Amino acid sequence: MFARKPAPVQATYLGYPATTGLSAIDWRVTDALAEEPGLTEAHCSERLIRLPQSAWCYAPPEYAPAVNDVPALAKGVVTFGSFSNFPKVNEPTMRRWAQILQRVPQSRLFLKARAMGCASAQQRVRRIFAETGIDADRLLLRAHCRLRSIWPNMARSTLPWTPIPTMEPPPLAKRCGWACRSSHWLAESCLPRRPEPAEQRRTGGTDRVDAGAIHRHRRGSGQ
C-alpha cells in the first residue's frame, strides 16, 4: 500500500528501527541517540526526523505491581536477567554472560524465554555455562513467569541486538536499547566499543546503582 503512495507525504515510526528501503516513504522518526547525526543518513532511503530526547516511550500497565527496592541491596546477591527472544542468545553471548557471573561473586542469571520450556535447550545453556566454570545452581531458566515474579536487578541484552548494558553498538537497529537506557539517566555508564573493557563496566555498577529509585521516579513522572 505504501509503495503506491496513497498520501503525498508518508512517514514511518516505531514498528521497525531501521530504514524501510522504500522511496515512497519520505520521513522516518528517530532520535540522535539511536542514529547519531552524520552516521546513518547514507544508509537510509528516508529523511530522518530526530526527536529532541528519545523516540521511545513506555507506560506501565495499570495492573503492574509497585516497584520494590532492589533485592541486591538487602541480600547482597545480584541477579542479572535476560528476557530476549532466545534465537538472539548465541553461544558467544552466553560465554560473555558467564564471564560477568565470574566477576560478580554469588551472582545469578535469570533467563526467561519460551525456549526454556525445552529440556534440550536448558541442557545446552547449562553446558555452555559449565564450560566457563558457572554451576547450574546460579542459573534460573524459565519459559514463563508472572509479572510479579519479574525481578532481575540488572538486565542483560544480547551482543547482536539492543544493549541494556553491553557494548556501545553500531548505528541503526542495534542502537535502540542504547537510546532507551541513555534517555533513562543511565548515560553515565556509556560503554566502549570493544568487548573486553565493556566487561568491567557491566559489573562495575552492581554495587552502586539503585535501579528501584530510578524506576520509581520514571513511573511517577509518567515517562
PyMOL CGO cylinders between C-alpha atoms (Angstrom):
from pymol import cmd
from pymol.cgo import CYLINDER

trace = [
    CYLINDER, 0.00, 0.00, 0.00, 2.74, 2.49, 0.95, 0.3, 1, 1, 1, 1, 1, 1,
    CYLINDER, 2.74, 2.49, 0.95, 4.57, 1.80, -2.29, 0.3, 1, 1, 1, 1, 1, 1,
    CYLINDER, 4.57, 1.80, -2.29, 1.53, 3.17, -4.16, 0.3, 1, 1, 1, 1, 1, 1,
    CYLINDER, 1.53, 3.17, -4.16, 1.91, 6.48, -2.30, 0.3, 1, 1, 1, 1, 1, 1,
    CYLINDER, 1.91, 6.48, -2.30, -1.70, 6.98, -1.13, 0.3, 1, 1, 1, 1, 1, 1,
    CYLINDER, -1.70, 6.98, -1.13, -0.61, 10.14, 0.75, 0.3, 1, 1, 1, 1, 1, 1,
    CYLINDER, -0.61, 10.14, 0.75, 1.53, 12.96, -0.63, 0.3, 1, 1, 1, 1, 1, 1,
    CYLINDER, 1.53, 12.96, -0.63, 3.88, 12.71, 2.36, 0.3, 1, 1, 1, 1, 1, 1,
    CYLINDER, 3.88, 12.71, 2.36, 4.47, 9.40, 4.17, 0.3, 1, 1, 1, 1, 1, 1,
    CYLINDER, 4.47, 9.40, 4.17, 6.38, 8.80, 7.37, 0.3, 1, 1, 1, 1, 1, 1,
    CYLINDER, 6.38, 8.80, 7.37, 7.22, 5.74, 9.45, 0.3, 1, 1, 1, 1, 1, 1,
    CYLINDER, 7.22, 5.74, 9.45, 7.85, 5.34, 13.16, 0.3, 1, 1, 1, 1, 1, 1,
    CYLINDER, 7.85, 5.34, 13.16, 8.41, 2.67, 15.80, 0.3, 1, 1, 1, 1, 1, 1,
    CYLINDER, 8.41, 2.67, 15.80, 7.45, -0.53, 14.02, 0.3, 1, 1, 1, 1, 1, 1,
    CYLINDER, 7.45, -0.53, 14.02, 10.91, -1.21, 12.56, 0.3, 1, 1, 1, 1, 1, 1,
    CYLINDER, 10.91, -1.21, 12.56, 14.02, 0.55, 13.89, 0.3, 1, 1, 1, 1, 1, 1,
    CYLINDER, 14.02, 0.55, 13.89, 15.85, 0.93, 10.57, 0.3, 1, 1, 1, 1, 1, 1,
    CYLINDER, 15.85, 0.93, 10.57, 15.31, 2.13, 7.06, 0.3, 1, 1, 1, 1, 1, 1,
    CYLINDER, 15.31, 2.13, 7.06, 12.36, 0.78, 5.10, 0.3, 1, 1, 1, 1, 1, 1,
    CYLINDER, 12.36, 0.78, 5.10, 14.33, 0.97, 1.87, 0.3, 1, 1, 1, 1, 1, 1,
    CYLINDER, 14.33, 0.97, 1.87, 11.24, 2.39, 0.16, 0.3, 1, 1, 1, 1, 1, 1,
    CYLINDER, 11.24, 2.39, 0.16, 11.49, 5.56, -1.88, 0.3, 1, 1, 1, 1, 1, 1,
    CYLINDER, 11.49, 5.56, -1.88, 7.77, 6.04, -1.22, 0.3, 1, 1, 1, 1, 1, 1,
    CYLINDER, 7.77, 6.04, -1.22, 8.45, 6.66, 2.49, 0.3, 1, 1, 1, 1, 1, 1,
    CYLINDER, 8.45, 6.66, 2.49, 9.57, 10.27, 2.85, 0.3, 1, 1, 1, 1, 1, 1,
    CYLINDER, 9.57, 10.27, 2.85, 10.41, 10.53, 6.56, 0.3, 1, 1, 1, 1, 1, 1,
    CYLINDER, 10.41, 10.53, 6.56, 11.30, 8.29, 9.47, 0.3, 1, 1, 1, 1, 1, 1,
    CYLINDER, 11.30, 8.29, 9.47, 11.05, 9.33, 13.12, 0.3, 1, 1, 1, 1, 1, 1,
    CYLINDER, 11.05, 9.33, 13.12, 14.08, 8.53, 15.27, 0.3, 1, 1, 1, 1, 1, 1,
    CYLINDER, 14.08, 8.53, 15.27, 16.41, 10.29, 17.73, 0.3, 1, 1, 1, 1, 1, 1,
    CYLINDER, 16.41, 10.29, 17.73, 20.04, 11.34, 17.89, 0.3, 1, 1, 1, 1, 1, 1,
    CYLINDER, 20.04, 11.34, 17.89, 20.98, 8.55, 20.30, 0.3, 1, 1, 1, 1, 1, 1,
    CYLINDER, 20.98, 8.55, 20.30, 19.66, 5.73, 18.14, 0.3, 1, 1, 1, 1, 1, 1,
    CYLINDER, 19.66, 5.73, 18.14, 21.01, 7.37, 14.99, 0.3, 1, 1, 1, 1, 1, 1,
    CYLINDER, 21.01, 7.37, 14.99, 23.77, 9.85, 15.53, 0.3, 1, 1, 1, 1, 1, 1,
    CYLINDER, 23.77, 9.85, 15.53, 23.69, 12.72, 13.04, 0.3, 1, 1, 1, 1, 1, 1,
    CYLINDER, 23.69, 12.72, 13.04, 26.09, 12.23, 10.17, 0.3, 1, 1, 1, 1, 1, 1,
    CYLINDER, 26.09, 12.23, 10.17, 26.48, 8.48, 10.67, 0.3, 1, 1, 1, 1, 1, 1,
    CYLINDER, 26.48, 8.48, 10.67, 23.28, 6.95, 9.37, 0.3, 1, 1, 1, 1, 1, 1,
    CYLINDER, 23.28, 6.95, 9.37, 21.90, 9.16, 6.60, 0.3, 1, 1, 1, 1, 1, 1,
    CYLINDER, 21.90, 9.16, 6.60, 23.78, 7.27, 3.89, 0.3, 1, 1, 1, 1, 1, 1,
    CYLINDER, 23.78, 7.27, 3.89, 22.10, 4.03, 4.99, 0.3, 1, 1, 1, 1, 1, 1,
    CYLINDER, 22.10, 4.03, 4.99, 18.55, 5.41, 4.87, 0.3, 1, 1, 1, 1, 1, 1,
    CYLINDER, 18.55, 5.41, 4.87, 16.15, 5.88, 2.00, 0.3, 1, 1, 1, 1, 1, 1,
    CYLINDER, 16.15, 5.88, 2.00, 14.08, 8.30, 4.10, 0.3, 1, 1, 1, 1, 1, 1,
    CYLINDER, 14.08, 8.30, 4.10, 14.88, 11.71, 5.54, 0.3, 1, 1, 1, 1, 1, 1,
    CYLINDER, 14.88, 11.71, 5.54, 15.23, 11.48, 9.31, 0.3, 1, 1, 1, 1, 1, 1,
    CYLINDER, 15.23, 11.48, 9.31, 13.26, 13.39, 11.92, 0.3, 1, 1, 1, 1, 1, 1,
    CYLINDER, 13.26, 13.39, 11.92, 15.25, 13.24, 15.16, 0.3, 1, 1, 1, 1, 1, 1,
    CYLINDER, 15.25, 13.24, 15.16, 13.19, 13.88, 18.28, 0.3, 1, 1, 1, 1, 1, 1,
    CYLINDER, 13.19, 13.88, 18.28, 14.90, 16.09, 20.89, 0.3, 1, 1, 1, 1, 1, 1,
    CYLINDER, 14.90, 16.09, 20.89, 15.11, 13.32, 23.51, 0.3, 1, 1, 1, 1, 1, 1,
    CYLINDER, 15.11, 13.32, 23.51, 14.13, 9.71, 22.92, 0.3, 1, 1, 1, 1, 1, 1,
    CYLINDER, 14.13, 9.71, 22.92, 11.97, 8.24, 20.18, 0.3, 1, 1, 1, 1, 1, 1,
    CYLINDER, 11.97, 8.24, 20.18, 10.88, 5.52, 22.62, 0.3, 1, 1, 1, 1, 1, 1,
    CYLINDER, 10.88, 5.52, 22.62, 8.34, 5.75, 25.40, 0.3, 1, 1, 1, 1, 1, 1,
    CYLINDER, 8.34, 5.75, 25.40, 6.88, 3.38, 27.98, 0.3, 1, 1, 1, 1, 1, 1,
    CYLINDER, 6.88, 3.38, 27.98, 3.90, 3.44, 30.30, 0.3, 1, 1, 1, 1, 1, 1,
    CYLINDER, 3.90, 3.44, 30.30, 3.42, 0.59, 32.79, 0.3, 1, 1, 1, 1, 1, 1,
    CYLINDER, 3.42, 0.59, 32.79, 0.07, -1.20, 32.66, 0.3, 1, 1, 1, 1, 1, 1,
    CYLINDER, 0.07, -1.20, 32.66, -2.46, -0.36, 35.35, 0.3, 1, 1, 1, 1, 1, 1,
    CYLINDER, -2.46, -0.36, 35.35, -2.08, -3.83, 36.89, 0.3, 1, 1, 1, 1, 1, 1,
    CYLINDER, -2.08, -3.83, 36.89, 1.71, -3.50, 37.24, 0.3, 1, 1, 1, 1, 1, 1,
    CYLINDER, 1.71, -3.50, 37.24, 2.86, -4.02, 40.84, 0.3, 1, 1, 1, 1, 1, 1,
    CYLINDER, 2.86, -4.02, 40.84, 4.69, -1.33, 42.75, 0.3, 1, 1, 1, 1, 1, 1,
    CYLINDER, 4.69, -1.33, 42.75, 8.43, -1.17, 42.19, 0.3, 1, 1, 1, 1, 1, 1,
    CYLINDER, 8.43, -1.17, 42.19, 10.31, -2.63, 45.14, 0.3, 1, 1, 1, 1, 1, 1,
    CYLINDER, 10.31, -2.63, 45.14, 13.74, -1.75, 46.39, 0.3, 1, 1, 1, 1, 1, 1,
    CYLINDER, 13.74, -1.75, 46.39, 16.50, -3.59, 44.55, 0.3, 1, 1, 1, 1, 1, 1,
    CYLINDER, 16.50, -3.59, 44.55, 16.81, -7.02, 46.25, 0.3, 1, 1, 1, 1, 1, 1,
    CYLINDER, 16.81, -7.02, 46.25, 20.57, -6.98, 45.83, 0.3, 1, 1, 1, 1, 1, 1,
    CYLINDER, 20.57, -6.98, 45.83, 20.84, -4.06, 48.25, 0.3, 1, 1, 1, 1, 1, 1,
    CYLINDER, 20.84, -4.06, 48.25, 19.34, -6.15, 51.04, 0.3, 1, 1, 1, 1, 1, 1,
    CYLINDER, 19.34, -6.15, 51.04, 20.55, -9.64, 50.10, 0.3, 1, 1, 1, 1, 1, 1,
    CYLINDER, 20.55, -9.64, 50.10, 23.96, -8.77, 48.74, 0.3, 1, 1, 1, 1, 1, 1,
    CYLINDER, 23.96, -8.77, 48.74, 23.38, -11.03, 45.73, 0.3, 1, 1, 1, 1, 1, 1,
    CYLINDER, 23.38, -11.03, 45.73, 22.95, -9.59, 42.25, 0.3, 1, 1, 1, 1, 1, 1,
    CYLINDER, 22.95, -9.59, 42.25, 20.56, -11.28, 39.83, 0.3, 1, 1, 1, 1, 1, 1,
    CYLINDER, 20.56, -11.28, 39.83, 21.15, -10.49, 36.17, 0.3, 1, 1, 1, 1, 1, 1,
    CYLINDER, 21.15, -10.49, 36.17, 18.38, -11.24, 33.71, 0.3, 1, 1, 1, 1, 1, 1,
    CYLINDER, 18.38, -11.24, 33.71, 17.53, -11.50, 30.04, 0.3, 1, 1, 1, 1, 1, 1,
    CYLINDER, 17.53, -11.50, 30.04, 14.05, -11.91, 28.59, 0.3, 1, 1, 1, 1, 1, 1,
    CYLINDER, 14.05, -11.91, 28.59, 15.24, -11.72, 24.99, 0.3, 1, 1, 1, 1, 1, 1,
    CYLINDER, 15.24, -11.72, 24.99, 13.81, -13.86, 22.22, 0.3, 1, 1, 1, 1, 1, 1,
    CYLINDER, 13.81, -13.86, 22.22, 16.15, -16.83, 22.53, 0.3, 1, 1, 1, 1, 1, 1,
    CYLINDER, 16.15, -16.83, 22.53, 17.34, -17.04, 18.90, 0.3, 1, 1, 1, 1, 1, 1,
    CYLINDER, 17.34, -17.04, 18.90, 19.25, -13.84, 19.73, 0.3, 1, 1, 1, 1, 1, 1,
    CYLINDER, 19.25, -13.84, 19.73, 21.09, -15.59, 22.56, 0.3, 1, 1, 1, 1, 1, 1,
    CYLINDER, 21.09, -15.59, 22.56, 24.01, -17.20, 20.78, 0.3, 1, 1, 1, 1, 1, 1,
    CYLINDER, 24.01, -17.20, 20.78, 26.93, -19.03, 22.33, 0.3, 1, 1, 1, 1, 1, 1,
    CYLINDER, 26.93, -19.03, 22.33, 29.36, -16.06, 22.33, 0.3, 1, 1, 1, 1, 1, 1,
    CYLINDER, 29.36, -16.06, 22.33, 26.72, -14.04, 24.20, 0.3, 1, 1, 1, 1, 1, 1,
    CYLINDER, 26.72, -14.04, 24.20, 26.27, -16.76, 26.83, 0.3, 1, 1, 1, 1, 1, 1,
    CYLINDER, 26.27, -16.76, 26.83, 30.03, -17.08, 27.31, 0.3, 1, 1, 1, 1, 1, 1,
    CYLINDER, 30.03, -17.08, 27.31, 30.24, -13.31, 27.76, 0.3, 1, 1, 1, 1, 1, 1,
    CYLINDER, 30.24, -13.31, 27.76, 27.49, -13.50, 30.38, 0.3, 1, 1, 1, 1, 1, 1,
    CYLINDER, 27.49, -13.50, 30.38, 29.37, -16.32, 32.10, 0.3, 1, 1, 1, 1, 1, 1,
    CYLINDER, 29.37, -16.32, 32.10, 32.41, -14.06, 32.37, 0.3, 1, 1, 1, 1, 1, 1,
    CYLINDER, 32.41, -14.06, 32.37, 30.22, -11.43, 34.04, 0.3, 1, 1, 1, 1, 1, 1,
    CYLINDER, 30.22, -11.43, 34.04, 28.99, -14.00, 36.57, 0.3, 1, 1, 1, 1, 1, 1,
    CYLINDER, 28.99, -14.00, 36.57, 32.59, -14.93, 37.29, 0.3, 1, 1, 1, 1, 1, 1,
    CYLINDER, 32.59, -14.93, 37.29, 33.41, -11.30, 38.04, 0.3, 1, 1, 1, 1, 1, 1,
    CYLINDER, 33.41, -11.30, 38.04, 30.46, -10.84, 40.42, 0.3, 1, 1, 1, 1, 1, 1,
    CYLINDER, 30.46, -10.84, 40.42, 30.66, -13.43, 43.26, 0.3, 1, 1, 1, 1, 1, 1,
    CYLINDER, 30.66, -13.43, 43.26, 27.43, -15.29, 44.06, 0.3, 1, 1, 1, 1, 1, 1,
    CYLINDER, 27.43, -15.29, 44.06, 25.57, -13.50, 41.29, 0.3, 1, 1, 1, 1, 1, 1,
    CYLINDER, 25.57, -13.50, 41.29, 22.91, -15.35, 39.31, 0.3, 1, 1, 1, 1, 1, 1,
    CYLINDER, 22.91, -15.35, 39.31, 21.43, -15.17, 35.83, 0.3, 1, 1, 1, 1, 1, 1,
    CYLINDER, 21.43, -15.17, 35.83, 17.70, -15.37, 35.17, 0.3, 1, 1, 1, 1, 1, 1,
    CYLINDER, 17.70, -15.37, 35.17, 16.81, -16.36, 31.58, 0.3, 1, 1, 1, 1, 1, 1,
    CYLINDER, 16.81, -16.36, 31.58, 13.14, -16.21, 30.60, 0.3, 1, 1, 1, 1, 1, 1,
    CYLINDER, 13.14, -16.21, 30.60, 12.31, -17.39, 27.11, 0.3, 1, 1, 1, 1, 1, 1,
    CYLINDER, 12.31, -17.39, 27.11, 9.85, -19.76, 25.55, 0.3, 1, 1, 1, 1, 1, 1,
    CYLINDER, 9.85, -19.76, 25.55, 12.78, -21.99, 24.56, 0.3, 1, 1, 1, 1, 1, 1,
    CYLINDER, 12.78, -21.99, 24.56, 13.49, -22.62, 28.24, 0.3, 1, 1, 1, 1, 1, 1,
    CYLINDER, 13.49, -22.62, 28.24, 10.46, -24.89, 28.26, 0.3, 1, 1, 1, 1, 1, 1,
    CYLINDER, 10.46, -24.89, 28.26, 12.53, -27.35, 26.22, 0.3, 1, 1, 1, 1, 1, 1,
    CYLINDER, 12.53, -27.35, 26.22, 14.77, -29.70, 28.21, 0.3, 1, 1, 1, 1, 1, 1,
    CYLINDER, 14.77, -29.70, 28.21, 17.40, -29.87, 25.47, 0.3, 1, 1, 1, 1, 1, 1,
    CYLINDER, 17.40, -29.87, 25.47, 17.63, -26.06, 25.34, 0.3, 1, 1, 1, 1, 1, 1,
    CYLINDER, 17.63, -26.06, 25.34, 18.15, -25.92, 29.10, 0.3, 1, 1, 1, 1, 1, 1,
    CYLINDER, 18.15, -25.92, 29.10, 20.84, -28.60, 28.87, 0.3, 1, 1, 1, 1, 1, 1,
    CYLINDER, 20.84, -28.60, 28.87, 22.66, -26.62, 26.19, 0.3, 1, 1, 1, 1, 1, 1,
    CYLINDER, 22.66, -26.62, 26.19, 22.60, -23.46, 28.31, 0.3, 1, 1, 1, 1, 1, 1,
    CYLINDER, 22.60, -23.46, 28.31, 23.86, -25.28, 31.40, 0.3, 1, 1, 1, 1, 1, 1,
    CYLINDER, 23.86, -25.28, 31.40, 26.60, -26.98, 29.38, 0.3, 1, 1, 1, 1, 1, 1,
    CYLINDER, 26.60, -26.98, 29.38, 27.92, -23.70, 27.93, 0.3, 1, 1, 1, 1, 1, 1,
    CYLINDER, 27.92, -23.70, 27.93, 27.98, -22.04, 31.35, 0.3, 1, 1, 1, 1, 1, 1,
    CYLINDER, 27.98, -22.04, 31.35, 29.54, -25.10, 32.98, 0.3, 1, 1, 1, 1, 1, 1,
    CYLINDER, 29.54, -25.10, 32.98, 32.37, -24.98, 30.43, 0.3, 1, 1, 1, 1, 1, 1,
    CYLINDER, 32.37, -24.98, 30.43, 33.07, -21.46, 31.64, 0.3, 1, 1, 1, 1, 1, 1,
    CYLINDER, 33.07, -21.46, 31.64, 33.01, -22.50, 35.31, 0.3, 1, 1, 1, 1, 1, 1,
    CYLINDER, 33.01, -22.50, 35.31, 29.46, -21.47, 36.24, 0.3, 1, 1, 1, 1, 1, 1,
    CYLINDER, 29.46, -21.47, 36.24, 27.43, -24.01, 38.25, 0.3, 1, 1, 1, 1, 1, 1,
    CYLINDER, 27.43, -24.01, 38.25, 23.88, -24.77, 37.21, 0.3, 1, 1, 1, 1, 1, 1,
    CYLINDER, 23.88, -24.77, 37.21, 22.51, -23.56, 40.55, 0.3, 1, 1, 1, 1, 1, 1,
    CYLINDER, 22.51, -23.56, 40.55, 23.42, -19.99, 39.55, 0.3, 1, 1, 1, 1, 1, 1,
    CYLINDER, 23.42, -19.99, 39.55, 21.11, -20.18, 36.53, 0.3, 1, 1, 1, 1, 1, 1,
    CYLINDER, 21.11, -20.18, 36.53, 17.34, -19.66, 36.72, 0.3, 1, 1, 1, 1, 1, 1,
    CYLINDER, 17.34, -19.66, 36.72, 15.76, -20.87, 33.48, 0.3, 1, 1, 1, 1, 1, 1,
    CYLINDER, 15.76, -20.87, 33.48, 12.06, -20.18, 32.98, 0.3, 1, 1, 1, 1, 1, 1,
    CYLINDER, 12.06, -20.18, 32.98, 9.72, -20.43, 29.99, 0.3, 1, 1, 1, 1, 1, 1,
    CYLINDER, 9.72, -20.43, 29.99, 7.10, -18.24, 31.65, 0.3, 1, 1, 1, 1, 1, 1,
    CYLINDER, 7.10, -18.24, 31.65, 6.69, -16.16, 34.78, 0.3, 1, 1, 1, 1, 1, 1,
    CYLINDER, 6.69, -16.16, 34.78, 4.03, -13.92, 36.23, 0.3, 1, 1, 1, 1, 1, 1,
    CYLINDER, 4.03, -13.92, 36.23, 4.51, -10.17, 36.17, 0.3, 1, 1, 1, 1, 1, 1,
    CYLINDER, 4.51, -10.17, 36.17, 5.07, -10.03, 39.92, 0.3, 1, 1, 1, 1, 1, 1,
    CYLINDER, 5.07, -10.03, 39.92, 7.89, -12.54, 39.67, 0.3, 1, 1, 1, 1, 1, 1,
    CYLINDER, 7.89, -12.54, 39.67, 10.00, -10.50, 37.25, 0.3, 1, 1, 1, 1, 1, 1,
    CYLINDER, 10.00, -10.50, 37.25, 12.83, -9.47, 39.49, 0.3, 1, 1, 1, 1, 1, 1,
    CYLINDER, 12.83, -9.47, 39.49, 16.30, -9.27, 37.91, 0.3, 1, 1, 1, 1, 1, 1,
    CYLINDER, 16.30, -9.27, 37.91, 18.38, -6.46, 39.38, 0.3, 1, 1, 1, 1, 1, 1,
    CYLINDER, 18.38, -6.46, 39.38, 20.19, -5.72, 36.12, 0.3, 1, 1, 1, 1, 1, 1,
    CYLINDER, 20.19, -5.72, 36.12, 19.06, -6.64, 32.64, 0.3, 1, 1, 1, 1, 1, 1,
    CYLINDER, 19.06, -6.64, 32.64, 21.40, -8.24, 30.16, 0.3, 1, 1, 1, 1, 1, 1,
    CYLINDER, 21.40, -8.24, 30.16, 20.98, -7.99, 26.44, 0.3, 1, 1, 1, 1, 1, 1,
    CYLINDER, 20.98, -7.99, 26.44, 22.45, -9.88, 23.54, 0.3, 1, 1, 1, 1, 1, 1,
    CYLINDER, 22.45, -9.88, 23.54, 25.56, -8.74, 21.70, 0.3, 1, 1, 1, 1, 1, 1,
    CYLINDER, 25.56, -8.74, 21.70, 23.97, -8.70, 18.24, 0.3, 1, 1, 1, 1, 1, 1,
    CYLINDER, 23.97, -8.70, 18.24, 21.00, -6.66, 19.38, 0.3, 1, 1, 1, 1, 1, 1,
    CYLINDER, 21.00, -6.66, 19.38, 20.00, -3.88, 21.76, 0.3, 1, 1, 1, 1, 1, 1,
    CYLINDER, 20.00, -3.88, 21.76, 22.31, -3.23, 24.70, 0.3, 1, 1, 1, 1, 1, 1,
    CYLINDER, 22.31, -3.23, 24.70, 20.94, -2.63, 28.19, 0.3, 1, 1, 1, 1, 1, 1,
    CYLINDER, 20.94, -2.63, 28.19, 24.11, -2.56, 29.38, 0.3, 1, 1, 1, 1, 1, 1,
    CYLINDER, 24.11, -2.56, 29.38, 26.53, -4.09, 26.94, 0.3, 1, 1, 1, 1, 1, 1,
    CYLINDER, 26.53, -4.09, 26.94, 28.99, -2.70, 24.39, 0.3, 1, 1, 1, 1, 1, 1,
    CYLINDER, 28.99, -2.70, 24.39, 28.33, 0.56, 22.59, 0.3, 1, 1, 1, 1, 1, 1,
    CYLINDER, 28.33, 0.56, 22.59, 26.63, -0.60, 19.39, 0.3, 1, 1, 1, 1, 1, 1,
    CYLINDER, 26.63, -0.60, 19.39, 26.97, 0.44, 15.77, 0.3, 1, 1, 1, 1, 1, 1,
    CYLINDER, 26.97, 0.44, 15.77, 24.22, 2.61, 14.23, 0.3, 1, 1, 1, 1, 1, 1,
    CYLINDER, 24.22, 2.61, 14.23, 20.67, 1.80, 13.18, 0.3, 1, 1, 1, 1, 1, 1,
    CYLINDER, 20.67, 1.80, 13.18, 18.66, -1.04, 14.72, 0.3, 1, 1, 1, 1, 1, 1,
    CYLINDER, 18.66, -1.04, 14.72, 21.38, -2.14, 17.13, 0.3, 1, 1, 1, 1, 1, 1,
    CYLINDER, 21.38, -2.14, 17.13, 21.31, 1.19, 18.97, 0.3, 1, 1, 1, 1, 1, 1,
    CYLINDER, 21.31, 1.19, 18.97, 17.69, 1.08, 20.13, 0.3, 1, 1, 1, 1, 1, 1,
    CYLINDER, 17.69, 1.08, 20.13, 18.41, -0.20, 23.62, 0.3, 1, 1, 1, 1, 1, 1,
    CYLINDER, 18.41, -0.20, 23.62, 21.35, 2.17, 23.87, 0.3, 1, 1, 1, 1, 1, 1,
    CYLINDER, 21.35, 2.17, 23.87, 18.99, 5.07, 23.16, 0.3, 1, 1, 1, 1, 1, 1,
    CYLINDER, 18.99, 5.07, 23.16, 16.42, 3.83, 25.68, 0.3, 1, 1, 1, 1, 1, 1,
    CYLINDER, 16.42, 3.83, 25.68, 18.84, 3.43, 28.56, 0.3, 1, 1, 1, 1, 1, 1,
    CYLINDER, 18.84, 3.43, 28.56, 20.55, 6.73, 27.83, 0.3, 1, 1, 1, 1, 1, 1,
    CYLINDER, 20.55, 6.73, 27.83, 17.22, 8.54, 27.96, 0.3, 1, 1, 1, 1, 1, 1,
    CYLINDER, 17.22, 8.54, 27.96, 16.57, 6.95, 31.38, 0.3, 1, 1, 1, 1, 1, 1,
    CYLINDER, 16.57, 6.95, 31.38, 19.51, 8.72, 33.02, 0.3, 1, 1, 1, 1, 1, 1,
    CYLINDER, 19.51, 8.72, 33.02, 21.89, 5.81, 32.57, 0.3, 1, 1, 1, 1, 1, 1,
    CYLINDER, 21.89, 5.81, 32.57, 24.11, 7.51, 30.04, 0.3, 1, 1, 1, 1, 1, 1,
    CYLINDER, 24.11, 7.51, 30.04, 26.88, 7.87, 32.62, 0.3, 1, 1, 1, 1, 1, 1,
    CYLINDER, 26.88, 7.87, 32.62, 27.62, 4.19, 32.08, 0.3, 1, 1, 1, 1, 1, 1,
    CYLINDER, 27.62, 4.19, 32.08, 28.02, 4.56, 28.31, 0.3, 1, 1, 1, 1, 1, 1,
    CYLINDER, 28.02, 4.56, 28.31, 30.23, 1.75, 27.25, 0.3, 1, 1, 1, 1, 1, 1,
    CYLINDER, 30.23, 1.75, 27.25, 33.21, 1.31, 24.94, 0.3, 1, 1, 1, 1, 1, 1,
    CYLINDER, 33.21, 1.31, 24.94, 33.00, -0.40, 21.59, 0.3, 1, 1, 1, 1, 1, 1,
    CYLINDER, 33.00, -0.40, 21.59, 35.42, -3.22, 22.47, 0.3, 1, 1, 1, 1, 1, 1,
    CYLINDER, 35.42, -3.22, 22.47, 34.12, -6.26, 24.38, 0.3, 1, 1, 1, 1, 1, 1,
    CYLINDER, 34.12, -6.26, 24.38, 36.89, -6.66, 26.95, 0.3, 1, 1, 1, 1, 1, 1,
    CYLINDER, 36.89, -6.66, 26.95, 36.76, -3.21, 28.61, 0.3, 1, 1, 1, 1, 1, 1,
    CYLINDER, 36.76, -3.21, 28.61, 32.98, -3.38, 28.49, 0.3, 1, 1, 1, 1, 1, 1,
    CYLINDER, 32.98, -3.38, 28.49, 33.05, -6.37, 30.86, 0.3, 1, 1, 1, 1, 1, 1,
    CYLINDER, 33.05, -6.37, 30.86, 34.44, -4.17, 33.61, 0.3, 1, 1, 1, 1, 1, 1,
    CYLINDER, 34.44, -4.17, 33.61, 31.69, -1.59, 33.06, 0.3, 1, 1, 1, 1, 1, 1,
    CYLINDER, 31.69, -1.59, 33.06, 28.97, -4.26, 33.04, 0.3, 1, 1, 1, 1, 1, 1,
    CYLINDER, 28.97, -4.26, 33.04, 29.95, -5.40, 36.50, 0.3, 1, 1, 1, 1, 1, 1,
    CYLINDER, 29.95, -5.40, 36.50, 31.09, -2.07, 37.89, 0.3, 1, 1, 1, 1, 1, 1,
    CYLINDER, 31.09, -2.07, 37.89, 27.60, -0.74, 38.55, 0.3, 1, 1, 1, 1, 1, 1,
    CYLINDER, 27.60, -0.74, 38.55, 26.34, -3.69, 40.60, 0.3, 1, 1, 1, 1, 1, 1,
    CYLINDER, 26.34, -3.69, 40.60, 27.36, -2.10, 43.90, 0.3, 1, 1, 1, 1, 1, 1,
    CYLINDER, 27.36, -2.10, 43.90, 26.18, 1.46, 43.29, 0.3, 1, 1, 1, 1, 1, 1,
    CYLINDER, 26.18, 1.46, 43.29, 23.06, 1.71, 41.12, 0.3, 1, 1, 1, 1, 1, 1,
    CYLINDER, 23.06, 1.71, 41.12, 19.71, 1.85, 42.92, 0.3, 1, 1, 1, 1, 1, 1,
    CYLINDER, 19.71, 1.85, 42.92, 17.59, 0.86, 39.92, 0.3, 1, 1, 1, 1, 1, 1,
    CYLINDER, 17.59, 0.86, 39.92, 14.48, 0.85, 42.09, 0.3, 1, 1, 1, 1, 1, 1,
    CYLINDER, 14.48, 0.85, 42.09, 14.81, 4.56, 42.77, 0.3, 1, 1, 1, 1, 1, 1,
    CYLINDER, 14.81, 4.56, 42.77, 15.19, 5.25, 39.06, 0.3, 1, 1, 1, 1, 1, 1,
    CYLINDER, 15.19, 5.25, 39.06, 12.14, 3.17, 38.14, 0.3, 1, 1, 1, 1, 1, 1,
    CYLINDER, 12.14, 3.17, 38.14, 10.01, 4.74, 40.85, 0.3, 1, 1, 1, 1, 1, 1,
    CYLINDER, 10.01, 4.74, 40.85, 10.87, 8.21, 39.60, 0.3, 1, 1, 1, 1, 1, 1,
    CYLINDER, 10.87, 8.21, 39.60, 10.22, 7.35, 35.97, 0.3, 1, 1, 1, 1, 1, 1,
    CYLINDER, 10.22, 7.35, 35.97, 6.91, 5.73, 36.79, 0.3, 1, 1, 1, 1, 1, 1,
    CYLINDER, 6.91, 5.73, 36.79, 5.86, 8.67, 38.95, 0.3, 1, 1, 1, 1, 1, 1,
    CYLINDER, 5.86, 8.67, 38.95, 6.75, 11.19, 36.25, 0.3, 1, 1, 1, 1, 1, 1,
    CYLINDER, 6.75, 11.19, 36.25, 4.89, 9.23, 33.59, 0.3, 1, 1, 1, 1, 1, 1,
    CYLINDER, 4.89, 9.23, 33.59, 7.96, 8.88, 31.39, 0.3, 1, 1, 1, 1, 1, 1,
]
cmd.load_cgo(trace, "trace")
